[in-house]
């Protein structure tokens, strides 16, 4: 699923996780140094823009350029994070060790 940013015209992939049945489990991800650095920079940029928005007393509007910039940065942040591989759980590693298949 892709959307297009009106500000810069490049596609932004929506990185919404699939629906989880039962208990939702948080999976850890293996973040490379490059991805970690990008996440850190994006986090600082998001924090800076939101602080500036709050301190300037701007009114919240979906078409505000500053709000759109924060949404764009947050989307890129999610895309980088969700692009990192998940760390297998102990149960996953145990199943692999025993060559068990999950249906």
C-alpha positions in Angstrom: 0.0 0.0 0.0 1.6 3.3 -1.0 0.5 6.9 -0.7 2.1 9.9 -2.2 3.3 12.9 -0.3 1.9 16.1 -1.6 4.9 18.0 -0.3 7.6 16.2 -2.1 5.9 13.8 -4.5 7.7 10.5 -3.6 5.8 7.4 -2.5 5.4 6.7 1.2 4.7 3.1 2.1 2.2 2.6 4.9 3.9 0.3 7.4 0.9 -0.8 9.5 1.5 -4.2 11.2 -0.9 -7.0 10.3 -3.7 -7.8 12.7 -2.7 -10.1 15.5 -5.2 -12.6 16.9 -5.1 -13.2 20.6 -2.4 -11.6 22.7 -0.4 -9.1 20.8 3.3 -9.8 21.2 6.0 -7.2 20.8 8.9 -8.5 18.8 12.4 -7.2 19.2 14.2 -6.1 16.0 17.9 -6.3 15.1 18.7 -2.7 14.3 21.9 -2.2 12.3 24.2 0.8 13.2 23.0 2.6 10.0 19.4 2.1 10.8 20.0 3.1 14.4 21.7 6.3 13.3 18.8 7.1 10.9 16.2 6.4 13.7 18.1 8.7 16.1 18.3 11.6 13.6 14.6 11.2 12.6 13.7 11.1 16.3 15.5 14.3 17.0 13.9 16.0 13.9 10.4 14.9 15.0 11.0 16.1 18.5 12.3 19.4 17.3 9.4 20.0 14.9 6.8 19.1 17.5 8.4 21.3 20.1 8.5 24.2 17.7 4.8 23.6 16.8 3.8 23.6 20.4 5.8 26.6 21.5 4.6 28.6 18.5 1.0 28.0 19.5 0.0 26.7 16.1 -3.5 25.4 15.6 -3.7 21.7 14.7 -4.8 21.2 11.1 -4.2 18.2 8.9 -3.1 20.6 6.1 -0.6 22.5 8.1 2.9 22.1 6.5 4.6 21.6 9.9 2.1 18.8 10.8 2.6 17.2 7.4 6.4 17.3 7.9 6.1 15.5 11.3 3.8 12.9 9.7 6.3 12.3 6.9 9.2 11.9 9.3 7.2 9.6 11.5 6.3 7.5 8.4 9.9 7.2 7.4 10.8 6.3 11.0 8.3 3.5 11.0 9.5 2.3 7.6 13.1 2.1 8.7 12.2 0.4 12.0 9.8 -2.2 10.5 12.4 -2.8 7.7 14.8 -4.2 10.4 14.6 -8.0 10.8 12.8 -9.4 13.8 14.9 -11.2 16.4 13.6 -14.8 16.7 12.1 -15.7 20.0 13.4 -18.6 22.1 10.5 -20.7 21.0 11.2 -19.9 17.3 14.9 -20.9 17.8 13.9 -24.1 19.6 11.5 -25.1 16.9 14.2 -24.5 14.3 16.6 -26.6 16.3 14.1 -29.5 16.4 13.1 -28.9 12.8 9.4 -28.5 13.8 7.1 -26.7 11.4 4.3 -24.4 12.5 1.0 -24.6 10.6 
